[in-house]
Amino acid sequence: MHPVENVGHEEDTVVHVEVTDRPQRSRFEVYADGELAGFADYRRAGDRLSFTHTETFDGFTGRGLATALIRTALDEARKRGAGVQPFCSFVREFIVRNPEYLDLVPADQRERFNL
């Protein structure tokens, strides 16, 4: 598990967040206070991770958990030397808002994703 900074947007609420790669399920999972709160599906092809879907479960939306999930997943891709294909619109928008992750998308693939 990758501990993530505690996040919380509700008054006096701090949530302990952890992100875990579950390669057997082809997804990263985000946990809030030990409870599964969402996931980001991916497909591995060689040295590339293709992110296909991100979901935050009811009751966990609006807390920044999906952002923490994708930031951690992309940081892990960088550590592994993996390229990223953001088929998931949330992942693509995250990269647009955080251009320090653009280098993870191979240069020959950026036009395909309007990056």
GROMACS elastic network, one bead per residue, 0.5 to 0.9 nm:
[ bonds ]
;  ai    aj funct       b0    kb
    1    18     6  0.61067   500
    1    19     6  0.56622   500
    1    21     6  0.74049   500
    2    17     6  0.86286   500
    2    18     6  0.54196   500
    2    19     6  0.50674   500
    2    20     6  0.60323   500
    2    21     6  0.86363   500
    2    72     6  0.76438   500
    3     6     6  0.86072   500
    3    16     6  0.80349   500
    3    17     6  0.62417   500
    3    19     6  0.64807   500
    3    20     6  0.87574   500
    4     7     6  0.83507   500
    4    16     6  0.75218   500
    4    17     6  0.53384   500
    4    18     6  0.54175   500
    4    19     6  0.70781   500
    4    68     6  0.70318   500
    4    69     6  0.86980   500
    4    72     6  0.78027   500
    5    15     6  0.88257   500
    5    16     6  0.72678   500
    5    17     6  0.66976   500
    5    18     6  0.84404   500
    5    68     6  0.83822   500
    6    14     6  0.61041   500
    6    15     6  0.53362   500
    6    17     6  0.58224   500
    6    18     6  0.89233   500
    7    13     6  0.82302   500
    7    14     6  0.57243   500
    7    15     6  0.53393   500
    7    16     6  0.68855   500
    7    17     6  0.71164   500
    7    63     6  0.70695   500
    7    64     6  0.70280   500
    7    65     6  0.77822   500
    7    68     6  0.87721   500
    8    11     6  0.79990   500
    8    12     6  0.81479   500
    8    13     6  0.54875   500
    8    15     6  0.57031   500
    8    16     6  0.88384   500
    8    63     6  0.57920   500
    8    64     6  0.75757   500
    9    12     6  0.83650   500
    9    13     6  0.68823   500
    9    14     6  0.79486   500
    9    62     6  0.77888   500
    9    63     6  0.57473   500
    9    64     6  0.80534   500
   10    13     6  0.53427   500
   10    14     6  0.80967   500
   10    63     6  0.80197   500
   11    14     6  0.87033   500
   15    32     6  0.60505   500
   15    33     6  0.59180   500
   16    31     6  0.80386   500
   16    32     6  0.56721   500
   16    34     6  0.77676   500
   17    30     6  0.69575   500
   17    31     6  0.55702   500
   17    33     6  0.62911   500
   17    34     6  0.77464   500
   17    65     6  0.76775   500
   17    68     6  0.81761   500
   18    29     6  0.82520   500
   18    30     6  0.57653   500
   18    31     6  0.51923   500
   18    32     6  0.67666   500
   18    33     6  0.81805   500
   18    34     6  0.78334   500
   18    68     6  0.87680   500
   18    69     6  0.83379   500
   19    28     6  0.67017   500
   19    29     6  0.55328   500
   19    31     6  0.62572   500
   19    39     6  0.89324   500
   19    68     6  0.80035   500
   19    69     6  0.61161   500
   19    72     6  0.69001   500
   19    73     6  0.79616   500
   20    27     6  0.85185   500
   20    28     6  0.54869   500
   20    29     6  0.52282   500
   20    30     6  0.65272   500
   20    31     6  0.81487   500
   20    69     6  0.88326   500
   20    72     6  0.89185   500
   20    73     6  0.86159   500
   21    24     6  0.88890   500
   21    25     6  0.87483   500
   21    26     6  0.79726   500
   21    27     6  0.61498   500
   21    29     6  0.63601   500
   21    73     6  0.78074   500
   21    76     6  0.88750   500
   22    25     6  0.54223   500
   22    26     6  0.60305   500
   22    27     6  0.53969   500
   22    28     6  0.57077   500
   22    29     6  0.71069   500
   23    27     6  0.61727   500
   23    28     6  0.78219   500
   23    42     6  0.89950   500
   24    27     6  0.79928   500
   25    28     6  0.84682   500
   25    41     6  0.82139   500
   26    40     6  0.85732   500
   26    41     6  0.59392   500
   26    42     6  0.54695   500
   26    43     6  0.62136   500
   26    44     6  0.77910   500
   27    39     6  0.64126   500
   27    40     6  0.53327   500
   27    42     6  0.54837   500
   27    43     6  0.81434   500
   27    51     6  0.87107   500
   28    38     6  0.85998   500
   28    39     6  0.54836   500
   28    40     6  0.52071   500
   28    41     6  0.66214   500
   28    42     6  0.79458   500
   28    69     6  0.73941   500
   28    70     6  0.85087   500
   28    72     6  0.89175   500
   28    73     6  0.67142   500
   29    36     6  0.70539   500
   29    37     6  0.76168   500
   29    38     6  0.58668   500
   29    40     6  0.65213   500
   29    41     6  0.87073   500
   29    69     6  0.72206   500
   30    35     6  0.83560   500
   30    36     6  0.60760   500
   30    37     6  0.56491   500
   30    38     6  0.53653   500
   30    39     6  0.59134   500
   30    40     6  0.85200   500
   30    56     6  0.86027   500
   30    65     6  0.70798   500
   30    66     6  0.77668   500
   30    68     6  0.80792   500
   30    69     6  0.58004   500
   31    34     6  0.53357   500
   31    35     6  0.50490   500
   31    37     6  0.52141   500
   31    38     6  0.72125   500
   31    39     6  0.89769   500
   31    65     6  0.84443   500
   32    35     6  0.52485   500
   32    36     6  0.65380   500
   32    37     6  0.60699   500
   32    60     6  0.82211   500
   32    65     6  0.79497   500
   33    36     6  0.85822   500
   34    37     6  0.88423   500
   36    39     6  0.82844   500
   36    57     6  0.83710   500
   37    55     6  0.85995   500
   37    56     6  0.58798   500
   37    57     6  0.54975   500
   37    58     6  0.82446   500
   37    59     6  0.83025   500
   37    60     6  0.60399   500
   37    61     6  0.86524   500
   37    65     6  0.77847   500
   37    66     6  0.89485   500
   38    54     6  0.75658   500
   38    55     6  0.53427   500
   38    57     6  0.54550   500
   38    60     6  0.80394   500
   38    65     6  0.79196   500
   38    66     6  0.73339   500
   38    69     6  0.83196   500
   39    53     6  0.81563   500
   39    54     6  0.57670   500
   39    55     6  0.55099   500
   39    56     6  0.66346   500
   39    57     6  0.86822   500
   39    66     6  0.79370   500
   39    69     6  0.74782   500
   40    51     6  0.69667   500
   40    52     6  0.74997   500
   40    53     6  0.56343   500
   40    55     6  0.64486   500
   40    56     6  0.88615   500
   40    66     6  0.84242   500
   40    69     6  0.75081   500
   40    70     6  0.74154   500
   40    73     6  0.83375   500
   40    88     6  0.88079   500
   40    91     6  0.89362   500
   41    50     6  0.84059   500
   41    51     6  0.58574   500
   41    52     6  0.56278   500
   41    53     6  0.51916   500
   41    54     6  0.63302   500
   41    55     6  0.86656   500
   41    88     6  0.88347   500
   42    49     6  0.61239   500
   42    50     6  0.52018   500
   42    52     6  0.55591   500
   42    53     6  0.73472   500
   43    48     6  0.81991   500
   43    49     6  0.57082   500
   43    50     6  0.50650   500
   43    51     6  0.65741   500
   43    52     6  0.74749   500
   44    47     6  0.72761   500
   44    48     6  0.57922   500
   44    50     6  0.63455   500
   44    51     6  0.88973   500
   45    48     6  0.53159   500
   45    49     6  0.65299   500
   45    50     6  0.77233   500
   46    49     6  0.82154   500
   46    82     6  0.85487   500
   47    80     6  0.85230   500
   47    81     6  0.73526   500
   47    83     6  0.62822   500
   47    84     6  0.87974   500
   48    77     6  0.84515   500
   48    81     6  0.87291   500
   48    82     6  0.50893   500
   48    84     6  0.55463   500
   48    85     6  0.71699   500
   49    77     6  0.74824   500
   49    82     6  0.66215   500
   49    83     6  0.62011   500
   49    85     6  0.62041   500
   49    86     6  0.85071   500
   50    83     6  0.84333   500
   50    84     6  0.57734   500
   50    86     6  0.60867   500
   50    87     6  0.66114   500
   50    88     6  0.84503   500
   51    54     6  0.79909   500
   51    84     6  0.73354   500
   51    85     6  0.61581   500
   51    86     6  0.52194   500
   51    87     6  0.56430   500
   51    88     6  0.56349   500
   51    91     6  0.71673   500
   52    85     6  0.85791   500
   52    86     6  0.70162   500
   52    87     6  0.50864   500
   52    89     6  0.83193   500
   52    91     6  0.86328   500
   53    87     6  0.76382   500
   53    89     6  0.78606   500
   53    90     6  0.79324   500
   53    91     6  0.83521   500
   54    66     6  0.74836   500
   54    70     6  0.84744   500
   54    88     6  0.67639   500
   54    89     6  0.84731   500
   54    90     6  0.67677   500
   54    91     6  0.76818   500
   55    66     6  0.74259   500
   56    59     6  0.85069   500
   56    60     6  0.63002   500
   56    61     6  0.59527   500
   56    65     6  0.75024   500
   56    66     6  0.64083   500
   57    60     6  0.56861   500
   57    61     6  0.67431   500
   58    61     6  0.62930   500
   59    62     6  0.87637   500
   60    63     6  0.64070   500
   60    64     6  0.87632   500
   60    65     6  0.74147   500
   61    64     6  0.74429   500
   61    65     6  0.73211   500
   61    66     6  0.80471   500
   62    65     6  0.76151   500
   62    66     6  0.87025   500
   63    66     6  0.81009   500
   63    67     6  0.89072   500
   64    67     6  0.52867   500
   64    68     6  0.62996   500
   64    69     6  0.86442   500
   65    68     6  0.50470   500
   65    69     6  0.60147   500
   65    70     6  0.86629   500
   66    70     6  0.61543   500
   66    71     6  0.84534   500
   66    90     6  0.86039   500
   67    70     6  0.52980   500
   67    71     6  0.59992   500
   67    72     6  0.84787   500
   67    90     6  0.88646   500
   67    91     6  0.88678   500
   67    94     6  0.75215   500
   68    71     6  0.51663   500
   68    72     6  0.60819   500
   68    73     6  0.85146   500
   69    72     6  0.53474   500
   69    73     6  0.61365   500
   69    74     6  0.86617   500
   70    74     6  0.59887   500
   70    75     6  0.83487   500
   70    90     6  0.86124   500
   70    91     6  0.66706   500
   70    94     6  0.76860   500
   71    74     6  0.52942   500
   71    75     6  0.60902   500
   71    76     6  0.86017   500
   71    94     6  0.82158   500
   71   101     6  0.89480   500
   72    76     6  0.61016   500
   72    77     6  0.85972   500
   73    76     6  0.50693   500
   73    77     6  0.62272   500
   73    78     6  0.86974   500
   74    78     6  0.61945   500
   74    79     6  0.86548   500
   74    84     6  0.78836   500
   74   101     6  0.74387   500
   74   104     6  0.79496   500
   75    78     6  0.50673   500
   75    79     6  0.63224   500
   75    80     6  0.87631   500
   75   101     6  0.85246   500
   76    79     6  0.50221   500
   76    80     6  0.62806   500
   76    81     6  0.86291   500
   76    82     6  0.85853   500
   77    80     6  0.51258   500
   77    81     6  0.61654   500
   77    82     6  0.50312   500
   77    83     6  0.69640   500
   77    84     6  0.74026   500
   77   104     6  0.79377   500
   78    81     6  0.50318   500
   78    82     6  0.59623   500
   78    83     6  0.76045   500
   78    84     6  0.89686   500
   78   101     6  0.87858   500
   78   104     6  0.69091   500
   79    82     6  0.76796   500
   80    83     6  0.89563   500
   81   104     6  0.86126   500
   82   104     6  0.73394   500
   83   103     6  0.83524   500
   83   104     6  0.50231   500
   83   105     6  0.56229   500
   83   106     6  0.61333   500
   84   103     6  0.89593   500
   84   104     6  0.54520   500
   84   106     6  0.71798   500
   85    88     6  0.85442   500
   85    91     6  0.89430   500
   85    92     6  0.84623   500
   85   104     6  0.83149   500
   85   105     6  0.59926   500
   85   106     6  0.79781   500
   85   109     6  0.75816   500
   85   110     6  0.86497   500
   85   113     6  0.80949   500
   86    89     6  0.69643   500
   86    90     6  0.82278   500
   86    91     6  0.55350   500
   86    92     6  0.50451   500
   86    93     6  0.88058   500
   86    95     6  0.84596   500
   86   105     6  0.78228   500
   86   113     6  0.71692   500
   87    90     6  0.87281   500
   87    91     6  0.75345   500
   87    92     6  0.70551   500
   87   113     6  0.75788   500
   88    91     6  0.54050   500
   88    92     6  0.63161   500
   88    93     6  0.87397   500
   89    93     6  0.60282   500
   89    94     6  0.84405   500
   90    93     6  0.51499   500
   90    94     6  0.60700   500
   90    95     6  0.86906   500
   91    95     6  0.63271   500
   91    96     6  0.87149   500
   92    95     6  0.52044   500
   92    96     6  0.63303   500
   92    97     6  0.87851   500
   92   113     6  0.74810   500
   92   114     6  0.89449   500
   92   115     6  0.82336   500
   93    97     6  0.61649   500
   93    98     6  0.84198   500
   94    97     6  0.51493   500
   94    98     6  0.59551   500
   94    99     6  0.84607   500
   94   101     6  0.86303   500
   95    99     6  0.56218   500
   95   100     6  0.76778   500
   95   101     6  0.56887   500
   95   102     6  0.59664   500
   95   115     6  0.84568   500
   96    99     6  0.57015   500
   96   101     6  0.84447   500
   96   102     6  0.75806   500
   96   115     6  0.71413   500
   97   100     6  0.89911   500
   98   101     6  0.61271   500
   98   102     6  0.76801   500
   99   102     6  0.50911   500
   99   103     6  0.80801   500
  100   103     6  0.70393   500
  100   104     6  0.87911   500
  101   104     6  0.56822   500
  101   105     6  0.77805   500
  102   105     6  0.56482   500
  102   106     6  0.84234   500
  102   107     6  0.89108   500
  102   110     6  0.84332   500
  102   115     6  0.77662   500
  103   106     6  0.67492   500
  103   107     6  0.75505   500
  104   107     6  0.86566   500
  105   108     6  0.83146   500
  105   109     6  0.65295   500
  105   110     6  0.62513   500
  105   115     6  0.86590   500
  106   109     6  0.53046   500
  106   110     6  0.65170   500
  107   110     6  0.54468   500
  107   111     6  0.80826   500
  108   111     6  0.72021   500
  108   112     6  0.82028   500
  109   112     6  0.53596   500
  109   113     6  0.68656   500
  109   114     6  0.89572   500
  109   115     6  0.85416   500
  110   113     6  0.52969   500
  110   114     6  0.60848   500
  111   115     6  0.57253   500
  112   115     6  0.76397   500
